[in-house]
Amino acid sequence: MTLTDETARPQARSQTRRLPDEATLAEFRARAAVADQHNTYYDEDLAVLRSIGYLAATVPEQYGGWGLDLADFGRMQRTLASYAPATALGMTMHHYWIGIAVELDRVGDSSCNWMFDEAVAGRIIGAGHAEAGNDAPVVMSTTLAERVDGGYRFSGHKQFGSNGPAWSWLGVHGIDVSNPMAPMIVHGFVARDADGVTVLPNWDTLGMRPSQSFDTLLDGAFVPDSHIGRVVPAGSQDDLFLFGMNIWALPVMANVYLGIADRALELAIRSATTKSSVAIPRSTYAHNPMVQHQIAEMYLTLDPAGALVDRLLDDHRRGIDHGAMWGPKIVSAKWNAVEAAKRVVDIALDVSGGGGMVRGNELERLYRDVRCGGFHPANDALTHESVAKALLAIDPTAPRW
């Protein structure tokens, strides 16, 4: 897909409401390998996605976007991830902020609607939640939020901020301890060009390398009240802002890793049906009973994990009220998807044989990319803790142990 001056402008948005054609997505896949090798950002993919309006895919139609709901967007992300995993992950980290605004707007709260305009204009909102020394992301923080005239000043060190070279706004949170007996978590959006913001180009990781998820230092960075999303009690998850964050982030992340598994299964089938051995008279590995078992196991692992995520998103679409069990269901869907994806990629490497571990082989890259799924919240330990506490009716805001 060639970008002309006309198509490169964010305002020139396609109304097709779909991903680029397969030939263009194949270019994404080729670039993903190069960006992984050189540890560079997915600039060209972003230019294509921006030109078709994908950054506003989840913005409601009345505000200028495509109007995709969470279920449709999740499926689209799964497809994108099968071509360019890090590109899909980066888009997830942008769109979950838009999703929060969608949830709020649905109940008449327009406080975050400014993000619709930013997305329609082709600007990225980045994620600034990860912090060293904080294994309770979002509900606690090591970043300080100080109340000042007209807003808050944030000071802290944020990590894993996807779209590091490109974000215009960074969604952050910090803790306000002005009342030590009632600390509050402040959620706000920092402009990239604000005083006290330093983006550190320090991304050099095992996988998802093209996401370029830089650290950001905040040194008294000011956020005006107009860009404060919520102020909630520390430890509390009882707010629509936080529900929107969880339901729009984790299941879409799950679909990203399911997309990686889809591609691994495709590559394994290709390998099994084309690779031959002198010891197999019928010529291909596909006739080896063990390989048949492995291919079946990949499908049997992937199919229920995908169904679980689809069911969760369908429940959201239909307005099913899971009450206090929404949290466990969300982290369960993400955990199961990631664990299934890791298993599928592992088996794909077994099917492919030694060639799969060679640098430059797509499976070698997918093996590294899929490992990153466990690092996104909620990780393995927090998933089990939060599910168990919900089932045992243990107050998550009480002393932890």
N, C-alpha and C positions, 0 to 999 in steps of 0.2 A: 504494500500500500504506500503510495507516494504522497507526501504531504505538500500541498501547494500553499502559497501564502493565504489563500482563502480557507482551506481546510484546517490550517494550523491554528486559527483563531478559536478560542473557547466559545465565542458567541455563535459560531457556525456549527450548530449541533445537529446531528442526525436524529431523526425521529423514528428510526427503525427499532430502537430499544432492544438491540441484540449486540453480541460481541462481533468483532470483525470477522470476515470470512476465513475459511480454513487456511487458505494460502497465506493470509496475513498472520494468522496465529502460528503457522509453521515458522514464519520469520521470528516471532516471539521466542519460539523454542530454540532456534539457532542462536539468537542473541543471548538467551539465558545461559547457554554453555560458555559463551565468550565472557559475559559479565562475571560469571562464577570464577572463571580462570584468572581474570584480571582484577577481581574484587572491585567492580565498578557498579554504578547505579543503572537502573533500567530507564534511562532518559528517553530512548527512542520508543519503547513501549508506552511510556507515559504520554509522549506527544500524540501517539495514535489514539490512546484512550481519551485523552483530553479533547481531541478533535471531534470525536463522536458523542461527547457529552457523558462519558462513563463516570466521571467524577460527580455527576449529579444524578446517577441512575436511581438512587433511592430517595431523591428529593421529590415530594408530591408534585403531581402535574400542575396544580394551581400555582405553584411557586416556580415553575419553569423546568422541572426535572422530568425524568422518565416515569416516575411513580411506581417503581418496582416495590413489591412488598418483600418482607424478610425471606419468605420461602423461595420466591422467584430469584431474588438476588443471590441467595445461598447456592442454588443450583447453578447459576451463571458463574459464580466464583469457583465452583468445583470444576467446571469445564476449563476456565482460564488457568487454574492451577495445574491441570494436566499438561499444559503447554509451557507455562512459565510460573513455577511455584512462588518465587519471591515477588514477582509482580502482583500476583493474586494476594499474597500476604500483605503487601504494602497497601493495596486497595482496601483490604479488610480494615486495616488500622485507620484509614481515613473514614470509611463509611460507617463505622460503629458510632462515631460522633454524630453523623447525620441521622442515624437511627434513633439516638437519644432525642434529638429535636423532633423527629417524627412522632415518637411516643408522647412527648409533652404537648405537641400541637394537637394531637388527637383529643386531648382532654381540655383544650382551650388555653393552654399555657404557651405563649409565644416568646418566652424569654430567650430561647435559643434559636429562634427562626433566622437570625442573622447568618447562621451557618448555611442555610439554604442559598442565600445570595452568594456567599463565598464559593460554594461548590459549583453553582451554575456558572460562575465566572472562571472556573477551572483552577481554583486555588485549593491547596491541600491542607487539611487539618491533621496534625501529627499527634502521636500518643506519647505522653510524658508521665507514665505511672510507675515504671520500674525504678526501684531504689535498692542499693546495697543495704543490708541490715533490716529489711522489711519483708517478711514472708506473709504478711496480711495485706496484699495490695489493695489500694483504693480506700479501704475502711480505716487504715492507719497510715502514717507517713513519717519519714525522717526529714522531710522538707518543712521549713517553718513558713507559716502564713501570718503576716503581721497586719492588723487592721490600721489603716491610715485614712486621711481625708479622701473620700471619693473612691476608695477601693482597698486593695490589699497589695502588699509586697511579699514576693515569694523568694526564699533563699534555700537552695539545696542542690543536690546532684541527681539528675535524672538519667536513666540508662535506657538502652534499647529503643530509641526513638525512631521507628521506621520512617522511611522517606526523608532521611536526614538532610540530603542536599536540597530538598524541594519544598518542605512544608513552609507554609506562611503563618500558621497558628499552631501552637502546641498546647494541647489539653493537659493540664497539670492539676495536682492536688497537693495540699500542704496542711499542716496541723496548726491551729490557732490555740495557744496555751495561755492566753491572757487571763482566762479563768481556769486555774489548775484543776479545780473540782469538776469542771465541765468542758473538757477540750472538744474542739470542733474541727471537722475536716472541711476545708474550703476547696471547692472545685472551680477552676477558672481557666481562661484561655490567654496565653501569652503571645504577643506579636513577635515575630522573628526579629524585627528591627528595634524592639524595645531596649532601653538601657538596662544593663545588667544581665543580658542574655548572651551566652557564649556557646556556640555549637562546636563540639569536638569531633573531627572526622577520624574516629578511632576504631572503626568497624573492621575486624579481621577475624573471621570466625569459621567454625566447622562447616556450617551450612547456611542457607538463605542469604548468601553473600550479596546478591544484587539488591537486597532490601536496604542496605547501607543505613543500619539502625544506630545512628550516632548518639553519643551522650550529649547532654545539655547541662551547662552550669547556670544556675540562677543566683544572682547576687543582688537581692533587693529589687527584682524585676516587678514592675508595677502592672497590675491588672485593674482596670476601672470596674466599677460596679456593673456597668452594662455588659461586661464579659465574665462576670461571676455566675457560674451555672447553678451552684447549690452550696449551701452551708448546712452540714448535718452533724449530729453528734458522732464523735469518734467511736468506731466499732459498729455503728448502726448500718444496716442495709435496707432499712424501711423507707425507701424513697423511690419514686418513679424514675428519677434521674439515674439511680444506680441499677434499678431493674432494666431500664433501657440499655445501659452499658453492657450488662451481662448477656442479655438475650440477643443483642446485635453483634457482640464481639465473639463469644465462645462458639456458638453454633456455626458461624461463618468461618471461623478458624478451623473448626472441625471439617467443614467442606473443603477447605484448602488441602488438608492432609488426606482426605478421601480422594481428591483429585490426583494427588501424587500416587496413591495406591492404584487408582484406575490406570494410570500410565504404566506403572510397574507390571500390572497384570497383562496389559497389552504387549509390553516388551517381552515378557516371559512366554506368552503364547507365540509370538513371532520367533523367538529363539527355539522353542520346542518344535515348531513346525518347519523350521529351515535347517537346523543343525543336524548333521548326520554322524554316524559312527560305523566303523567297519564291523563292529560287534552286533549291530542291529540290522538283520537282513531286510527289514521293511523300511530301512533308510533314514528315518528321522527319530529324534528323541521323543516325539509325541507318542510313539508306540511303546515306550518304556512305561510299564505299570507304575513305577515310582514317580515318574514325571507326571503322569496322569493324576496320581494322588496329590501331588504338589499343586498342580493347576487347580484342581477341585478345592483343595484346602484354601487357596487364595480367595477363590470366589465365596466359599462358605464362611470365611472370616470377614470379607468386605461387605457382603450383602446385608447381614443383620446390623452392622454398624451404620451403614448408610440409611437403613430403614428407621433406626432409632433417631437419627438426626432429622430425617424427613418428618417423622411423627411429631417430634418436638416443634418443628417449624409450622406444621399443619395445625397443631394445637394453638399456637400463637395466632395464626391466621383466623381460626374459628372462634377465638376469644374464650378458650377453655380456661377456667379458673382453677389452677393447681394450688393456689394459696401459698402456704409456707413450703410446699414441696417444689415450687418452681426452681429454687436454688439448686437442690440436689439433682433435679432432672437436667438442668442446664450443664452442670459440671459433669454429670454422668455421660451425657451425649458427647461432650468434647473429649473426655477421657477415653471412652470406648472407641471413638473414631480414631484418635491418635494411636492408641495401642494396636488397633486393627491394622492401621496403615503401616506401622513399623513392622508388624508381623508379615504383611503382604510383601513389602519390599525385601525383607530378609529372605523369604522363600523365592522371590524372583531372582535374587542373586544365586541361590542354590540351583535354580533351573538353568540360568545362563552359564554357570561355570566360571572359571577363572577370568575369562575375558571381562566379566562384569566389574572386576575390581581395578581395572586399568584406568588411569586418569584419562579423561576425555570420553569414556563410556557413559552414556546417559544414566544407567543404573547406578554407577558409582556416585554420581552427583545426587540422584534421588535418595540414595542411602544416607547421604550426609544431610540433605534437606529435611527428610522426614524425622530425623533425630531432634530437630528443633521444636517439634510439637509439644514435647514434654516440659519445655521451659516456659511456655505461655501459661499464665494463670488459667485455671488453677492447676498447679503441678500435682504430681502423684500424692504427696503427703497431704496437701491442703484439700484435695478432692476427697480423700478418705476421711479426713477429719470433719469436713463440713457435712458430708453425707451422714456420717455416724451421729454427729450432734443433732442433726435434724430428726433422724429416726428415734434417737434416745431422748428427744425433747430437752436438750441441754441448751441453755441460753448462750448464744454466740457472743453476747456482749459481756458476759460474766468473766471472772478470772479464767484464763485459758486452760490451765491444767488443774 
